[in-house]
Each structure stands twice: as structure tokens, then as C-alpha cells.
């Protein structure tokens, strides 16, 4: 049973569990589980904002091996009364019904407006808003296609899993070389631009917070008139998370001194 003092909402994104880019993937999972254990004392909800897994595909009767500690701990949190909300990202868009059934989480595949502890949140992984990249958006539409998923499911996992992890590693290294994980300044960050445009073109009270992942940078920025935008960083370099207690939003790091 959830205790009355549990009044915080935690946010994290871009763990990329299973990524070949992690020097020690198991160590990253154990570290994340330590963080989940820490927040268990006062969490009302946990929001995972995409790319929890570096690759995930659910066949009808088969799910990816690994992630035992993480999935088990998330199930424990859920069983204790903590709400688990999971957004799919561009690396784990093929999450279907396994996690909702096993750990009782709620899965969103599109941006959502959520009310959390008295504040309105606009939450999205963020890759939906990548500008001027037709090839990327075409690829994402292809991956979301049920026809594509049907044909992909017909290929044996022994071929698809290794290929997907190598592709993801190549993409990560390519993005780093191009500086995709570097802060570009407020005027050049497309997620900040999207939040500003949303406020400008939507009538009524704007969301109190815009929360994104995807960019692998840490950013907490106040927007006029009274909104804030957060980009949550990652669990590749920053080991970062955000916490909202109903009055204050903080962007923090967990055991960063170890790395």
C-alpha cells in the first residue's frame, strides 16, 4: 500500500539498456535499479520518457532476453502502488503489451498532456519534432507501420537482434561525431522551439512543464510567461532525472561521481 507521504513524480529517459555503447551494460542496469530503490520511498509516479531500451521487439510469444533486474524492480514499484508511465522512443517503438501486462505500466506511443500533482505536463520523447529530416521521419513511419512489423516478425530473432544493436551503435557514434549530443543554444534547440511555438499557437493556459528526452542533453529552461522546458539528459553519460514535488521541479544526477 502506498504511503500518504509519497508525493513526488520522477522522470527519466534514454537509458538505452542493452546498448553496445555502454562499456558495462550490466553496471548501468544495476545503477538504475539503485536509483529506483532510492525513489521508491517517496514516489507517487515514475515517468519514463522513451528509449528505455536500445532495442526492443515483441514477437507474439517471445520478448528480448535480458533486463531482468530493471523489469523486476519496475514490477516491484508498480506492485507497491507507484504508477509507472512509459513513453516509447525511437529505439523502442515496438513495445506492445508485454510490459503493461507484466508490470502494470501505462504505455504511450504519442505525445501526451498529463496532469501530475496539480500541474499540467506536455510529455514526449522528442524525436517526433526533429526538423528538416524527411529521411528520418519516413523511416519512423515505416517502423510504425503494421505491415512492416508483420514482415519483421517473420524474420528469426537470430538475424534481427544483432543487426538492430549494431545499427543502433553506428547511429549513436555517428550522432556523437556530428555533435548531436551537444547543447546548441536556446535559439537552436528544436525542442525548445517547439515548446515556444506551442505556447504561441494554443489558446488558454499553457502547460506548466514541457518534458522531453531524445537529445541526450540536460536542460531546464524557463519560458515566458510561466512554463518550463526540461530535456532529461540520459543514462549513458549524465545519469540524470527530474523530480516534481508539487511545488518545485529539479533536474538532478545520480551517483555521477562514479563516472
C-alpha positions in Angstrom: 0.0 0.0 0.0 1.3 3.4 -1.0 2.1 5.7 2.0 0.5 9.1 2.3 3.8 11.0 2.2 4.6 9.6 -1.3 4.1 12.8 -3.2 6.7 13.1 -5.9 6.8 12.4 -9.6 10.1 11.2 -11.1 11.1 11.4 -14.7 14.0 9.7 -16.6 14.8 8.9 -20.3 17.3 7.4 -22.6 18.7 4.6 -20.6 19.4 2.6 -23.8 19.6 -0.6 -21.8 21.4 -3.3 -23.9 23.3 -0.8 -25.9 26.7 -1.9 -27.1 27.8 1.7 -26.5 27.7 1.1 -22.7 31.1 -0.1 -21.5 29.4 -2.2 -18.9 25.7 -2.6 -19.7 25.0 -4.7 -16.6 26.6 -2.0 -14.4 24.2 0.6 -15.9 21.2 -1.6 -15.2 22.3 -2.1 -11.6 22.8 1.6 -11.1 19.4 2.3 -12.5 17.9 -0.2 -10.1 19.7 1.5 -7.2 18.0 4.8 -8.3 14.6 3.1 -8.4 15.2 1.8 -4.9 16.0 5.3 -3.8 12.9 6.9 -5.2 10.6 4.1 -4.0 10.4 5.8 -0.6 8.5 8.9 -1.8 7.5 8.3 -5.5 3.8 8.6 -6.4 4.6 8.1 -10.1 7.6 7.3 -12.4 7.5 8.6 -16.0 10.0 7.0 -18.4 10.2 9.3 -21.5 11.5 6.9 -24.2 14.4 4.8 -25.3 14.4 2.8 -22.1 15.8 0.0 -24.2 18.3 0.4 -27.0 16.3 -2.2 -29.0 13.0 -4.0 -28.2 10.8 -6.1 -30.3 8.0 -8.3 -29.0 7.2 -11.4 -31.1 3.9 -13.0 -30.2 5.4 -15.4 -27.7 8.9 -14.1 -27.4 10.4 -10.9 -25.9 14.1 -9.8 -25.8 16.3 -11.5 -23.3 17.9 -9.5 -20.5 16.8 -6.5 -18.5 15.7 -8.9 -15.7 16.8 -6.6 -12.8 15.2 -3.5 -14.3 11.9 -5.1 -15.3 11.7 -6.9 -11.9 12.3 -3.7 -10.0 9.7 -1.8 -12.1 7.2 -4.5 -11.3 8.0 -4.2 -7.6 7.4 -0.4 -7.7 4.1 -1.0 -9.6 3.0 -3.6 -7.1 3.7 -1.2 -4.2 1.2 1.3 -5.7 3.6 3.6 -7.7 2.2 4.5 -11.1 4.6 3.6 -14.0 4.1 5.6 -17.2 6.3 4.7 -20.2 6.6 6.6 -23.5 8.1 4.7 -26.4 11.1 6.3 -28.1 12.7 5.9 -31.5 14.7 2.9 -30.3 11.9 1.0 -28.5 8.9 1.8 -30.6 8.0 -1.9 -30.8 6.9 -2.1 -27.2 3.4 -3.6 -27.3 1.5 -5.4 -24.5 4.2 -7.4 -22.6 5.3 -4.6 -20.2 1.7 -3.4 -19.5 0.7 -7.0 -18.6 3.9 -7.9 -16.7 4.5 -4.7 -14.6 1.2 -2.9 -14.9 2.6 0.2 -16.6 0.8 2.5 -19.0 2.4 2.9 -22.4 2.0 5.9 -24.6 3.3 6.0 -28.2 2.4 9.6 -28.9 2.9 12.9 -27.0 0.5 13.4 -24.1 -0.8 16.1 -21.9 -0.9 14.7 -18.3 -2.0 16.2 -15.0 0.5 15.3 -12.3 0.4 16.6 -8.7 -1.6 19.7 -9.7 0.4 20.7 -12.8 -0.1 20.1 -16.5 2.7 18.4 -18.3 3.3 18.1 -22.1 5.4 15.0 -22.4 7.0 13.5 -25.5 10.2 11.6 -26.3 11.1 14.4 -28.7 12.1 12.6 -31.9 8.7 13.5 -33.3 9.8 17.1 -33.6 13.2 16.7 -35.4 13.0 19.4 -38.1 14.0 19.2 -41.8 14.9 15.5 -41.9 12.5 13.7 -44.3 14.5 10.6 -44.4 14.3 10.2 -40.6 10.6 10.8 -40.4 10.0 8.4 -43.3 12.0 5.7 -41.5 10.0 6.3 -38.3 6.7 6.0 -40.2 7.9 2.8 -41.8 8.8 1.3 -38.4 5.4 2.2 -37.1 3.7 0.5 -40.0 1.8 -2.7 -39.1 2.8 -4.2 -42.4 6.5 -3.5 -41.7 6.0 -5.1 -38.2 4.3 -8.1 -39.8 7.2 -8.8 -42.2 9.8 -8.0 -39.5 8.2 -10.6 -37.2 8.6 -13.3 -39.8 12.4 -12.9 -39.6 14.1 -15.1 -37.0 15.5 -13.1 -34.0 18.9 -14.6 -34.5 19.2 -12.3 -37.5 17.3 -9.2 -36.4 18.6 -8.7 -32.8 22.3 -8.5 -33.6 21.6 -6.3 -36.7 19.5 -3.9 -34.7 22.1 -3.5 -31.9 24.9 -2.9 -34.5 22.7 -0.3 -36.3 21.9 1.5 -33.1 25.6 1.6 -32.1 26.5 3.0 -35.5 23.8 5.6 -35.2 25.0 6.6 -31.7 28.6 7.0 -32.8 27.6 8.9 -35.9 25.4 11.3 -33.9 28.2 12.0 -31.4 30.7 12.8 -34.2 28.2 15.3 -35.6 27.7 16.9 -32.2 24.1 15.8 -31.8 24.5 15.4 -28.0 25.8 19.0 -27.5 23.6 21.9 -26.4 23.1 24.2 -29.4 21.8 27.3 -27.5 18.3 28.2 -26.8 17.7 29.6 -30.2 18.8 26.5 -32.0 17.3 23.8 -29.9 14.3 22.4 -31.8 12.5 21.1 -28.7 12.7 24.5 -27.1 11.4 26.0 -30.4 8.5 23.5 -30.4 7.5 24.4 -26.8 7.6 28.2 -27.7 5.5 27.6 -30.8 3.0 25.5 -28.9 2.6 28.3 -26.3 2.2 30.9 -29.1 -0.4 29.0 -31.1 -2.6 27.4 -28.5 -5.2 29.3 -26.7 -5.7 29.0 -23.0 -3.4 28.2 -20.1 -0.1 26.7 -21.5 1.4 23.5 -19.9 3.3 24.2 -16.8 6.1 21.9 -18.0 7.3 20.5 -21.3 9.3 17.4 -20.7 11.4 15.7 -23.4 14.1 13.1 -23.9 15.9 12.1 -27.1 18.5 14.9 -27.2 20.8 13.4 -24.5 21.4 16.8 -23.0 20.4 18.2 -19.7 18.3 21.4 -19.9 16.0 23.2 -17.6 14.8 26.5 -19.1 12.1 28.9 -18.1 9.8 30.0 -20.9 7.5 33.1 -20.9 5.0 33.5 -19.3 5.2 30.7 -16.8 6.2 27.5 -18.4 9.4 25.5 -18.2 11.0 23.1 -20.6 13.1 20.2 -19.5 15.3 17.9 -21.6 16.1 15.0 -19.3 19.7 14.0 -20.3 20.4 10.3 -20.3 21.8 7.3 -18.5 24.7 7.0 -20.9 26.8 9.9 -19.7 24.6 12.1 -17.3 22.7 9.6 -15.2 20.1 12.3 -14.8 16.5 12.5 -13.8 13.9 15.2 -12.9 11.6 15.3 -9.8 8.5 17.2 -9.2 7.1 17.6 -5.7 4.0 19.7 -6.5 5.9 22.9 -5.9 9.4 22.7 -7.4 10.9 20.9 -10.4 14.5 19.8 -10.1 16.9 18.2 -12.7 19.4 16.0 -10.8 22.1 13.4 -11.3 22.5 10.1 -9.6 25.9 8.8 -8.5 27.6 10.9 -11.1 30.8 11.0 -9.2 31.4 7.3 -10.1 31.9 8.1 -13.7 
